[in-house]
Amino acid sequence: MTMSLIDVRALADAIRAEIAKAIVGQDDMVDMLLVALLSEGHVLMEGPPGTAKTFLAQSFATALGLDFGRIQFTPDLLPGDILGSNLFNFQTSQFTLTRGPIFCDLLLADEINRTPPKTQAALLEAMQERRVTLDGETHQLAERFMVVATQNPIENQGVYPLPEAQLDRFLFKLLVPYPAEEEETRIVATYGQRSGPQRPADLGVQAVTNAAGIGAAAAALSQVTVAEEITAYVVRLVRATRDHAELTVGASPRAAVLLAGAARARAALEGRDYVIPDDVKALAVPVLRHRLTLSPAAEIEGRDMEALVAELVESTEAPR
């Protein structure tokens, strides 16, 4: 199965239309999820409770026709609760693998910062290499395994900040905003008269593709070219974070690779077979915001990370 870039754009439009049956607004979030899907990245969504982070992930998986798994992260969660374990079968006198919820296509790691770093680290190998190791034996995950994690920014009791190594595995950190007044009115009108838990299928969301279709769409990214000038621009932008006086930790080479790959996906979703500087600029903040560390002086001054990255983008010369 092969796809042209026109097919990729049409598929993305169909996915957006299905998600819109259940999700009011959040267009930018959906676009970022699509970019992450095609560039094989993971997404961390941060926002206050009740902003449909979980429901968005469920609707996204439903529209894609993917096997959806969910883990509610809690302080007493253990790595085996995520990965599974080898249990002894007394009938066969052998150990058999009991697979954990990580064995799916799209995993929702709900409130990921509520579990200790030891348990968070269970996701590291899975996110980087799409496999897990149990008792010395390696088990492959789905080829396009994707993690969508959520966290609540307003609570600081009973939460564990994600380690830098964990954060670096996420392509994007997306900040989910409150809806606009008109959107919130539509939300209340749609859901205020319903009772009980809502499922995307109850609202008419149907699968418009499957794992094979997503793989073909991702393969179509090979048709998108990244000019040397664009590559150099990405590298200049990432390296600028390491020399900034207000940052103690800059972005790694992995950030540059992921930013370039995400820019290709964004170009494909817009039907272009080439990357432009605006692709890089549009993705710079969500790709870099969680990979940088403010200096103590910048923290005291209350510097905003998003504003700082935006300033870096403005001050880094882009190709014409």
C-alpha positions in Angstrom: 0.0 0.0 0.0 1.5 3.3 -1.1 0.3 6.8 -0.5 1.0 10.1 -2.2 1.2 13.3 -0.1 -2.2 14.3 -1.4 -3.5 11.0 0.1 -1.8 11.9 3.4 -3.5 15.2 3.5 -6.9 13.7 2.7 -6.4 11.1 5.4 -5.5 13.8 8.0 -8.6 15.7 7.1 -10.8 12.6 7.6 -9.2 12.0 11.0 -9.8 15.6 12.0 -13.4 15.3 11.0 -14.0 12.2 13.0 -12.3 13.6 16.2 -14.4 16.8 15.8 -17.5 14.7 16.4 -16.4 14.2 20.0 -14.0 17.0 20.7 -15.0 20.7 20.5 -12.0 22.9 19.4 -8.5 21.7 20.3 -7.6 21.9 16.6 -3.9 22.7 17.3 -3.7 19.8 19.7 -5.1 17.4 17.0 -2.6 18.7 14.4 0.3 18.2 16.8 -0.9 14.6 17.6 -1.0 14.0 13.8 2.6 15.3 13.4 3.8 13.1 16.2 2.0 10.1 14.8 3.6 10.4 11.4 7.1 11.2 12.8 6.9 8.3 15.3 7.1 10.6 18.3 5.5 10.6 21.7 3.4 13.4 23.3 3.2 14.9 26.8 0.0 16.9 27.3 -0.1 19.2 30.3 -3.3 21.0 31.3 -5.7 21.5 34.2 -8.3 18.8 34.9 -11.4 18.7 32.8 -9.9 20.0 29.6 -10.5 16.7 27.7 -6.9 15.4 27.6 -7.9 11.8 28.2 -11.0 12.0 25.9 -8.9 13.5 23.1 -6.4 10.6 23.3 -9.3 8.1 23.2 -11.0 9.8 20.3 -7.6 10.0 18.4 -7.1 6.2 18.9 -10.7 5.5 17.8 -10.4 7.5 14.6 -7.1 5.8 13.8 -8.5 2.3 14.4 -5.7 1.5 16.8 -5.5 -0.8 19.8 -5.9 1.6 22.8 -4.4 1.0 26.2 -4.6 3.1 29.3 -2.7 3.2 32.5 -3.8 5.4 35.5 -0.5 6.2 37.1 -0.6 6.1 40.9 2.1 6.3 43.7 1.9 2.6 44.3 2.2 1.5 40.6 5.0 -0.9 39.9 7.0 -1.5 36.7 5.4 -4.9 36.4 1.9 -3.3 36.4 3.0 -1.6 33.1 5.1 -4.2 31.4 3.6 -7.4 32.7 5.5 -10.4 34.2 6.4 -14.0 33.7 4.1 -16.2 35.9 4.7 -19.8 36.6 2.1 -22.1 35.1 1.8 -25.2 37.3 -0.1 -27.2 34.6 2.8 -26.8 32.1 5.6 -26.3 34.6 6.7 -23.3 32.6 6.8 -19.6 32.9 4.4 -17.8 30.6 4.3 -14.1 29.9 1.3 -12.1 31.2 1.4 -9.0 29.0 0.9 -5.6 30.6 -1.2 -2.8 29.2 1.9 -1.4 27.4 1.3 -4.0 24.7 -0.9 -1.9 22.5 -0.7 0.6 19.6 -1.5 3.8 21.5 -0.9 4.0 25.2 -2.4 6.7 27.4 -0.2 7.3 30.4 -2.7 9.2 32.5 -1.2 11.6 35.1 2.2 10.2 34.5 3.8 12.4 37.2 1.8 10.7 40.0 4.1 7.6 40.0 7.7 7.5 41.3 10.7 7.7 38.9 11.4 4.0 39.2 8.0 3.2 37.6 8.3 6.1 35.1 11.5 4.6 33.9 9.7 1.4 32.8 8.6 3.4 29.8 12.1 4.5 28.7 13.1 1.4 26.6 9.5 1.1 25.2 9.5 4.8 24.1 12.9 4.7 22.5 13.2 1.3 21.0 9.6 0.0 20.8 10.4 -3.0 22.9 10.5 -4.2 26.5 12.8 -6.5 28.4 11.4 -8.9 31.0 13.7 -11.3 32.8 16.3 -10.9 30.2 14.0 -11.6 27.3 13.1 -9.0 24.7 9.6 -8.5 23.5 8.7 -6.3 20.6 5.9 -3.8 20.8 3.7 -2.5 18.0 5.8 -1.1 15.1 4.1 2.3 15.5 3.8 2.2 19.3 3.0 5.7 20.6 2.7 7.1 24.1 0.4 10.0 24.9 1.0 11.1 28.5 -0.9 13.6 30.6 0.0 15.6 33.7 -1.7 18.2 35.8 0.4 21.4 36.2 -1.5 22.9 39.2 -0.8 20.1 41.8 2.5 19.8 43.6 1.5 17.3 46.4 1.9 13.6 45.6 3.5 14.2 42.3 7.0 13.3 41.0 8.6 15.5 38.4 9.6 13.6 35.3 13.4 13.0 35.0 15.2 14.7 32.2 15.8 11.3 30.4 12.1 10.7 30.5 11.2 14.1 29.2 13.7 13.9 26.4 11.8 10.8 25.0 8.8 13.0 24.3 8.7 14.7 20.9 6.3 17.4 22.1 5.1 18.9 25.3 1.7 20.4 24.6 0.0 22.9 26.9 -3.7 22.3 26.8 -5.6 25.5 27.3 -9.1 26.2 28.6 -11.6 26.6 25.7 -12.8 29.9 24.4 -16.2 31.0 25.6 -18.0 30.0 22.4 -16.3 26.6 22.4 -17.2 26.1 26.1 -20.8 27.0 25.3 -20.9 24.3 22.7 -19.3 21.8 25.1 -22.0 22.4 27.7 -24.7 22.2 25.1 -23.4 18.9 23.8 -22.5 17.1 27.0 -24.6 18.9 29.6 -27.7 16.9 28.6 -25.9 13.5 28.6 -25.4 11.3 31.6 -22.8 8.6 32.4 -19.4 8.2 31.0 -18.9 9.2 27.4 -17.1 7.1 24.8 -16.0 8.4 21.4 -18.0 5.7 19.6 -21.2 6.9 21.4 -20.7 10.2 19.6 -20.2 8.7 16.2 -16.4 8.6 16.0 -15.4 5.8 13.7 -12.1 4.4 12.4 -11.1 5.9 9.1 -7.8 4.0 8.8 -5.7 1.3 10.5 -2.1 0.5 11.4 -1.3 -0.4 7.8 -2.8 2.9 6.6 -0.8 4.9 9.2 2.4 3.1 8.1 1.8 4.0 4.5 1.2 7.6 5.4 4.4 7.7 7.5 6.3 6.1 4.6 5.1 8.9 2.3 7.3 11.3 4.3 10.2 10.0 2.3 8.8 12.2 -0.5 9.5 15.3 1.6 12.9 16.8 1.1 14.8 18.9 3.7 17.2 21.3 2.1 20.6 21.8 3.5 19.7 25.3 4.5 16.8 24.0 6.6 19.0 21.4 8.2 21.6 24.1 9.1 18.8 26.3 10.5 17.6 23.5 12.8 21.1 22.9 14.0 21.8 26.7 14.6 18.5 26.9 16.6 19.3 23.9 18.8 22.9 25.0 19.4 21.7 28.5 20.4 20.0 26.9 23.4 23.3 25.7 24.7 24.9 29.1 24.6 22.1 31.1 26.1 23.0 32.9 29.3 19.6 32.2 30.9 19.7 28.5 30.3 21.8 26.0 32.3 20.9 23.0 30.1 20.4 23.3 26.4 18.8 20.9 23.8 20.6 17.7 22.7 21.3 16.5 19.2 18.2 14.2 19.6 16.1 17.4 19.8 17.5 18.6 16.4 16.8 15.2 14.8 13.3 15.1 16.2 12.6 18.7 15.2 13.7 18.1 11.6 11.6 14.9 11.4 8.5 16.7 12.8 9.0 19.5 10.3 8.8 16.9 7.5 5.6 15.6 8.9 4.1 19.0 9.1 5.0 19.7 5.5 3.4 16.4 4.4 0.2 17.2 6.3 0.0 20.5 4.4 0.5 18.7 1.1 4.1 20.0 0.5 7.0 17.8 -0.6 9.6 20.3 1.0 10.1 21.8 4.4 10.0 25.6 4.9 11.4 27.6 7.8 7.9 28.2 9.1 7.5 24.5 9.7 10.5 24.6 12.0 9.3 27.8 13.7 5.8 26.4 14.3 7.3 23.3 16.1 10.2 24.8 17.9 8.4 25.7 21.2 6.6 22.3 21.7 9.8 20.4 20.8 12.2 22.5 23.0 10.2 23.7 26.0 10.6 20.6 28.1 14.3 20.0 27.1 15.7 23.2 28.5 16.4 24.3 32.1 16.3 27.9 33.2 19.3 29.3 35.2 18.6 30.1 38.9 18.7 33.9 38.0 16.2 33.4 35.2 13.9 31.5 37.6 14.1 34.2 40.2 13.2 36.8 37.5 10.2 34.7 36.6 11.3 34.1 33.0 8.8 32.2 30.8 10.3 29.2 28.9 7.9 29.6 26.0 8.8 33.3 25.6 12.5 32.5 25.8 12.3 29.9 23.1 10.2 32.2 20.9 13.0 34.8 21.4 15.6 32.3 20.3 13.5 31.5 17.2 13.3 35.2 16.3 17.0 35.9 16.9 18.2 32.8 14.9 18.6 33.7 11.2 16.3 31.6 9.0 17.0 30.8 5.4 15.1 32.9 2.9 
